[in-house]
Amino acid sequence: MFKKLFLSFIFAITLLFSSYAFALTETGAIELWKDKVTKYEDGLSHFIQKKHFPYFAGQFEEDSNPEPVPVENKVSVQKIEAPALAAAPTTTPSAIPEKITPPEENKVEIHESAATIPEAYANVSTQERRRLRWLAATQRCHGVRHIRTDKKIVALSFDDGPNGKYTEEVLDILAKHNIHATFFVVGEDVAHHADLIKKIYNAHHVIGNHSFSHPNFSTLPSEKVAPELQKNSALIYGMTGAVPALFRPPYGVCSSASAGITAELGYKTILWDDITDDYDIKKTTENKIASDILKLARPGSIIVLHDGGGERSKTVAALSIIIDRLEEKGYSFVTVPELLSIPPYQTVHDEKTSTQSIVEKSSF
């Protein structure tokens, strides 16, 4: 009797390990790849909760897995005129001078290995495939998500503006608390809000580039990357005399080619480690927005909210709650360049005057 029980136990153990080995053979590759991607930076792990994926991962169709573009496909900085628009701003945008000196630290090395999805990728669900594609595409950006610090400081940033109503309300709240933030603006909206762009700049907030038309940079043809960046910067330059040094890719994704071109043009890519679905206006509330942001905030965080791209009244209402609660916890607010100790704008030399026309504001 004992012998039969012992043999049954040995058989069960053998079967268990055989099943495990088989499962590892079939799915081990994808699990190891997922682990590599999700842990490549500790600031990303909390964001990959599925509740935050519909907007970002939804940008990746089931059959979209574009071939990587060789890094050698670089572009040089060209003089790009601002586009002709139906409703032109009161101040005619100027072209960016040809000589833009990119900061040396913006140079990046592109690594394709971590963005390559193994064959076992085909065995996971559609939602999981989209999630993995987003993770791979965001890793290609080589963007800054946060800094490691013991100081209770965070950087507030806003995407998809400017918006005449909600951006104005955000500016009023920031002014009330004497806080400076970073606004990543979209060129199509910049063109119609020259006065608001000037107001943001003159209030000593930082203006970053969020592309001209908000495309998906992980699938955008490489020849369209520079125009998307430079058209927007040309508009901003024409209104403020400053060319942004910061770029946030729409949806937080890039191809290897777009990451290389972005760095070559002198931009530092900025991502985030604290975000919520404030863009999903039908499903969220001001309290949920505030709660999500407060749960993820930590020293050195880069917070993302949206002041444009749709109805943003709940975001505006949540902003006051977020600021009040973080200040109660002893946090102070800085701009993204202050957080990273880098200049907010690129250094541009105007050949017509032979003088440096864009400098960092010392009062930031």
C-alpha positions in Angstrom: 0.0 0.0 0.0 2.7 2.4 1.0 4.7 1.6 -2.2 1.6 2.4 -4.4 1.1 5.7 -2.7 4.8 6.6 -3.0 4.8 5.7 -6.8 1.6 7.7 -7.3 3.3 10.7 -5.6 6.4 10.4 -7.8 4.2 10.1 -10.9 2.2 13.3 -9.9 5.5 15.2 -9.3 6.8 14.1 -12.6 3.6 15.1 -14.4 3.7 18.5 -12.7 7.2 19.3 -13.7 6.6 18.0 -17.3 3.7 20.4 -17.6 5.7 23.3 -16.2 8.5 22.6 -18.6 6.1 22.4 -21.6 4.4 25.6 -20.5 7.8 27.3 -20.2 8.8 26.1 -23.7 5.6 27.5 -25.2 5.1 30.7 -23.2 8.5 31.4 -21.5 9.7 33.6 -24.3 6.8 36.0 -24.1 6.8 36.0 -20.3 10.5 36.9 -20.2 10.0 39.6 -22.8 7.1 41.1 -20.9 9.2 41.0 -17.7 12.1 42.8 -19.5 9.8 45.5 -20.9 7.8 46.1 -17.8 10.8 46.3 -15.5 13.1 48.4 -17.8 12.3 51.4 -15.6 10.7 51.2 -12.2 8.6 54.3 -12.9 6.6 52.5 -15.6 5.3 49.4 -13.8 2.3 51.1 -12.1 1.1 52.6 -15.3 0.5 49.3 -17.1 -2.7 48.7 -15.2 -5.3 47.8 -17.9 -7.6 50.7 -16.9 -5.1 53.1 -18.5 -4.7 51.2 -21.7 -7.8 51.9 -23.8 -6.5 55.3 -24.9 -2.8 54.4 -25.4 -2.8 50.8 -26.4 -5.9 51.4 -28.5 -3.6 53.2 -31.0 -2.2 49.9 -32.0 -4.4 47.9 -34.4 -4.3 44.1 -34.1 -2.2 43.7 -37.3 0.1 46.7 -36.8 3.7 45.8 -36.0 5.8 48.0 -38.3 9.3 47.0 -39.2 11.9 49.1 -37.4 13.4 51.8 -39.5 17.2 51.9 -39.6 18.7 54.5 -37.2 20.9 55.6 -40.1 17.9 57.4 -41.6 18.8 60.6 -39.9 17.7 64.1 -41.0 19.5 67.3 -40.7 17.8 70.4 -39.3 16.2 72.2 -42.1 14.5 75.6 -42.4 10.8 74.8 -42.3 8.2 77.5 -42.8 5.1 77.6 -40.6 2.1 76.1 -42.5 -0.6 78.3 -44.0 -3.7 77.8 -42.0 -7.3 78.9 -42.5 -7.3 81.0 -39.3 -3.8 82.4 -39.0 -2.7 83.9 -35.7 -2.3 87.7 -35.4 1.4 87.3 -35.2 2.7 85.6 -38.3 4.9 82.7 -37.4 8.5 82.9 -38.4 10.7 80.0 -39.6 13.2 78.5 -37.2 16.7 79.7 -38.1 18.7 76.9 -39.6 21.4 76.7 -36.9 20.0 74.9 -33.8 22.5 73.7 -31.4 21.3 70.4 -29.8 22.4 69.8 -26.2 24.9 67.0 -26.2 22.9 65.0 -23.6 20.1 64.7 -26.1 22.1 62.1 -28.0 20.6 58.7 -27.6 21.6 55.2 -28.5 18.8 53.2 -30.1 18.4 49.6 -29.1 16.0 47.4 -31.1 16.4 44.2 -29.1 14.0 45.1 -26.2 11.3 46.2 -28.7 11.3 42.9 -30.6 8.3 40.7 -29.9 9.0 36.9 -29.9 7.0 34.4 -31.9 5.0 33.4 -28.9 3.5 36.9 -29.1 0.9 35.5 -31.5 -0.6 33.3 -28.8 -1.8 36.1 -26.5 -5.1 38.0 -26.6 -5.7 41.1 -28.8 -5.8 43.3 -25.7 -2.5 41.9 -24.5 -0.9 42.3 -27.9 -1.8 45.9 -28.0 -0.5 46.3 -24.4 2.8 44.8 -25.4 3.1 46.9 -28.5 2.5 50.0 -26.5 5.1 48.9 -24.0 7.6 48.3 -26.7 6.8 51.5 -28.5 7.1 53.6 -25.3 10.5 52.0 -24.5 11.8 53.1 -27.9 11.3 56.8 -26.9 14.2 56.7 -24.4 12.2 59.3 -22.5 12.6 60.7 -19.0 9.8 59.6 -16.7 11.0 60.9 -13.3 14.1 61.6 -11.3 15.3 59.8 -8.2 15.4 62.3 -5.3 14.6 62.5 -1.6 13.2 66.0 -2.1 9.5 66.3 -2.1 9.2 67.9 -5.5 7.0 67.1 -8.5 6.6 68.5 -12.0 3.1 69.3 -13.2 2.7 69.1 -17.0 -0.3 69.5 -19.3 -0.9 68.0 -22.7 -3.0 68.6 -25.8 -3.5 72.4 -25.4 -3.8 75.2 -25.7 -7.5 75.4 -25.2 -9.0 78.9 -24.8 -11.3 77.9 -21.9 -9.6 75.2 -20.0 -6.0 76.4 -20.4 -7.1 79.8 -19.1 -8.7 78.2 -16.1 -5.6 76.1 -15.4 -3.4 79.2 -15.6 -5.6 80.9 -13.1 -5.3 78.1 -10.6 -1.5 77.9 -11.1 -1.2 81.6 -10.6 -3.3 81.4 -7.4 -0.8 78.9 -6.0 2.3 80.6 -7.5 3.2 77.4 -9.4 5.0 77.1 -12.7 4.2 74.1 -14.9 5.1 72.7 -18.3 2.7 72.8 -21.2 3.2 70.4 -24.1 1.2 72.0 -26.9 -0.1 70.8 -30.2 0.6 73.0 -33.3 -2.9 72.9 -34.8 -4.2 74.5 -31.6 -1.1 76.8 -31.1 -1.9 78.4 -34.5 -5.3 79.7 -33.2 -4.2 80.8 -29.8 -1.2 83.1 -30.2 -2.2 85.3 -27.3 -2.6 82.3 -25.0 0.8 80.9 -26.0 2.3 84.3 -25.2 0.5 84.4 -21.8 1.9 81.0 -20.9 5.4 82.0 -21.9 5.3 85.4 -20.2 4.0 83.8 -16.9 7.2 81.8 -16.9 5.7 78.5 -17.5 7.6 76.2 -19.9 6.3 75.4 -23.4 7.1 72.0 -24.8 6.5 70.5 -28.2 3.7 67.9 -28.5 3.9 67.7 -32.3 1.9 69.6 -34.9 -1.1 67.3 -35.5 -0.8 64.7 -32.7 0.0 61.6 -34.8 1.3 58.2 -33.6 5.1 58.5 -33.7 5.5 54.7 -33.6 4.0 54.4 -37.0 4.7 57.8 -38.5 6.9 57.6 -41.6 10.3 58.9 -40.8 10.2 61.6 -43.5 7.2 63.1 -41.6 8.8 63.3 -38.2 10.8 66.4 -38.6 8.0 68.4 -40.2 5.7 67.5 -37.3 8.2 68.8 -34.8 9.5 71.8 -36.7 6.1 73.1 -37.9 5.0 73.3 -34.3 8.3 74.8 -33.1 8.2 77.4 -35.9 4.8 78.6 -34.6 6.0 78.8 -31.0 9.2 80.6 -32.1 7.2 83.1 -34.1 5.0 83.9 -31.0 7.6 83.8 -28.3 11.1 83.9 -29.8 11.8 80.5 -28.2 12.3 77.0 -29.6 11.3 74.3 -27.2 14.0 71.9 -25.9 11.4 69.4 -24.7 9.2 67.0 -26.7 6.5 64.7 -25.5 5.4 62.2 -28.1 1.6 61.7 -28.5 0.4 58.6 -26.7 4.0 58.3 -25.2 5.2 56.1 -28.1 8.0 56.3 -30.7 9.7 54.3 -33.4 13.4 54.0 -33.3 13.7 56.3 -36.3 11.5 59.0 -34.7 13.5 58.8 -31.5 16.7 59.3 -33.4 15.4 62.2 -35.4 13.9 63.9 -32.3 17.3 63.8 -30.6 19.1 64.9 -33.7 16.9 68.0 -33.9 17.8 68.9 -30.3 14.8 67.8 -28.3 14.8 65.9 -25.1 11.9 63.4 -24.9 9.8 63.7 -21.7 7.4 61.0 -20.7 5.8 60.6 -17.2 5.3 58.3 -14.2 2.0 59.7 -13.0 -1.1 59.9 -15.2 -4.8 59.0 -15.1 -7.6 58.7 -17.6 -8.8 62.3 -17.3 -9.2 62.2 -21.1 -12.1 59.7 -20.7 -14.5 62.4 -19.7 -17.6 60.1 -19.7 -16.1 57.5 -17.3 -14.0 59.6 -14.9 -14.8 62.1 -12.2 -12.8 65.0 -10.6 -12.4 63.0 -7.5 -11.1 59.9 -9.4 -8.7 62.0 -11.4 -7.3 63.5 -8.2 -7.2 60.2 -6.4 -5.3 58.5 -9.2 -2.7 61.2 -9.4 -2.2 61.4 -5.6 -1.8 57.6 -5.3 1.1 57.6 -7.9 2.8 60.9 -6.8 6.3 60.4 -5.3 9.4 62.6 -5.0 10.7 63.4 -8.5 7.4 62.5 -10.3 6.4 64.0 -13.7 2.6 64.4 -13.5 0.5 64.5 -16.7 -3.0 66.1 -17.0 -4.8 67.3 -20.1 -5.9 70.9 -20.6 -6.9 70.4 -24.3 -8.1 67.7 -26.7 -11.7 67.7 -25.4 -13.9 68.7 -22.5 -11.6 69.2 -19.5 -13.8 70.7 -16.8 -13.2 67.6 -14.5 -9.5 68.0 -14.9 -9.6 71.6 -14.0 -11.7 70.8 -10.9 -9.3 68.0 -9.9 -6.2 70.3 -10.3 -7.1 72.3 -7.2 -7.6 69.1 -5.2 -4.3 67.7 -6.4 -2.3 70.8 -5.5 -3.9 71.3 -2.1 -3.3 67.7 -1.1 0.3 67.5 -2.3 1.1 70.8 -0.6 -0.4 69.4 2.6 2.0 66.5 2.3 4.9 69.0 2.0 5.4 68.8 -1.8 6.5 71.7 -3.9 6.0 72.1 -7.7 8.7 72.8 -10.4 8.8 72.8 -14.1 10.2 69.8 -16.0 13.4 71.6 -16.9 13.9 72.6 -13.2 13.3 69.0 -12.2 15.9 67.8 -14.7 18.3 70.8 -14.3 18.3 71.5 -18.1 17.5 74.6 -20.2 13.8 74.9 -21.2 14.6 76.1 -24.7 17.1 75.4 -27.4 19.9 77.8 -28.2 19.2 79.4 -31.6 21.7 81.7 -33.3 20.0 84.1 -35.7 22.3 84.7 -38.6 20.7 88.1 -39.4 21.8 89.6 -36.1 24.7 87.3 -35.3 23.5 87.3 -31.7 22.1 84.6 -29.5 18.3 85.2 -29.8 17.0 82.6 -27.5 18.2 82.2 -23.9 17.0 80.5 -20.8 15.0 82.7 -18.5 17.0 83.2 -15.3 13.8 83.9 -13.4 12.4 80.3 -13.9 
